Amino acid sequence: MTTEPALPENAPTDHPKVAFQKIGVLIANLGTPDATDYRSMRRYLSQFLSDRRVIDLPRWKWQPLLQLIILSKRPFSSGRAYDRIWDHTRNESPLLGTTRAQAEKLGRVLDTDYGGQVIVDFSMRYGNPSTKSRVRHLIDAGCQKILFFPLYPQYSGAASATANDDFFRALMDETWQPAARTVAPYYDHPSYISALGDSVRANIATLDFTPDVLVASYHGMPRRYLENGDPYYCQCQKTSRLLRENLGWDEERLISTFQSRFGREEWLQPYTVEEVARLARAGTKRIAMISPAFAADCLETLEEIRIEIRDAFLAAGGESFAYIPCLNESDAHIEMMRGIIAANLGGWI
C-alpha cells in the first residue's frame, strides 16, 4: 500500500508528487477561548452567540443586544470563570487539552488497527483549532475521505448540527473535495452506556459516602426547540434510562436535569441548580453528579457543576457532594470511539 507522496499513475515526471490513500478522522468539540482576557473572551463569545443554531432570534434584534450590551460585560464574568479552571501550565482550557489527548490516544489505536492509513485530528466549532484549518490539514496530508465525528452523544441543532454545518462549509472551499461522512449521535450506543455505568460504579466506590441520588445534568436549551422538533430532550431521557438500567437502580435514585440556562425564556426543566437545592431542602443530604452530554470536562462541568451547583446544594442543607468526571481520554471512552469509527469506515477501508 502506497502511503508516501508519489507521482500519480501515467503523470509526467515533472508532476508534483501527491499523497495517496489516506482516510481522515476528525473529532470535534464545542470550542474554547484562546485565553481568559477580555478580548479573547469577547472574540470567542461573539462567534458562539452569533451562531443562528444557538440563538435563533432575528439578527436585527439580537446582534445590537449582543454586541452593545452582552459582550460589554459577559467577557469579564466568563473570563473569571474560565480562569478558575484554566490550565495555566499549558496556557489552555481543559477542554482543549482533553480533546487533544483523545485525538492522540485514538490516533495510536487506529494506527495499529489500520497500518497508518487513518489520520486522526481534532477541531473546535468555536475558537481554535478551527474545523476549516483541520480539514485543510487532513487534505494536505493526502486524505481523500474524511469521517467527521462530533463528540456530542445526544443530537441537538445547537451542537451536532452546527458542528456539521461548519464541516460542510469547510468542504465548500476545497477545489477537490474529499468524500465525507458524519457520525450519528450515540446516546444509546451499548458501549457508551456501558462506559458510563462502569465510570459511575468505579467513582462511587472511591467515595467515603453513598450517594442517595445520582443527578445526570445535561446542557440545557430553550423548550421551544423541543417543541419545534429537536430530539435532544428525548435522547437525554433515553440515555438516563439506559444508564439507570445498566446500574440496576430504581427511578428515584437517578434523575435528569438541565443546566446552563441563558436569557429569560423557558428552558428544558428541571433546572439543575434549582433541583439540587430542592433535593437538599427535601432531606437528600448526599448526591453525586454526572454529565452524560459532555465527552470531555469543560467550563460547564468543572466550574458550573463542581463549584456553582455544588455550592447551591450545600447552601440548601446538603452535606456530601461528588462530581463524576466525563469519560475524557479514558480507555473505555477511546475503545467506544474506536468501535463507532470502525463501523462508520465500512466500505472505505
C-alpha positions, 0 to 999 in steps of 0.5 A: 500500500502506497502511503508516501507522496508519489507521482500519480499513475501515467503523470509526467515526471515533472508532476508534483508528487501527491499523497495517496490513500489516506482516510481522515478522522476528525473529532470535534468539540464545542470550542474554547477561548484562546485565553481568559482576557477580555478580548479573547473572551469577547472574540470567542463569545461573539462567534458562539452567540452569533451562531443562528443554531444557538440563538435563533432570534432575528439578527436585527434584534439580537446582534445590537443586544449582543454586541452593545450590551452582552459582550460589554460585560459577559467577557469579564464574568466568563473570563473569571470563570474560565480562569478558575479552571484554566490550565495555566501550565499549558496556557489552555482550557481543559477542554482543549487539552482533553480533546487533544489527548483523545485525538492522540490516544485514538490516533495510536489505536487506529494506527495499529488497527489500520497500518497508518492509513487513518489520520486522526485530528481534532477541531473546535466549532468555536475558537481554535483549532478551527474545523476549516484549518483541520480539514485543510490539514487532513487534505494536505496530508493526502486524505481523500475521505474524511469521517467527521465525528462530533463528540456530542452523544445526544443530537441537538441543532445547537451542537451536532448540527452546527458542528456539521454545518461548519464541516460542510462549509469547510468542504465548500472551499476545497477545489477537490473535495474529499468524500465525507461522512458524519457520525450519528449521535450515540446516546444509546450506543451499548458501549457508551452506556456501558462506559458510563455505568462502569465510570459511575460504579468505579467513582462511587466506590472511591467515595467515603459516602453513598450517594442517595441520588445520582443527578445526570445534568445535561446542557440545557436549551430553550423548550421551544426547540423541543417543541419545534422538533429537536430530539435532544430532550428525548435522547437525554431521557433515553440515555438516563434510562439506559444508564439507570438500567445498566446500574440496576437502580430504581427511578428515584435514585437517578434523575435528569436535569438541565443546566446552563440556562441563558436569557429569560425564556423557558428552558428544558426543566428541571433546572439543575441548580434549582433541583439540587437545592430542592433535593437538599431542602427535601432531606437528600443530604448526599448526591453525586453528579454526572454529565452524560452530554459532555465527552470531555470536562469543560467550563460547564462541568468543572466550574458550573457543576463542581463549584456553582451547583455544588455550592447551591446544594450545600447552601440548601442543607446538603452535606456530601457532594461528588462530581463524576468526571466525563469519560475524557481520554479514558480507555473505555471512552477511546475503545467506544470511539474506536468501535463507532469509527470502525463501523462508520469506515465500512466500505472505505477501508 
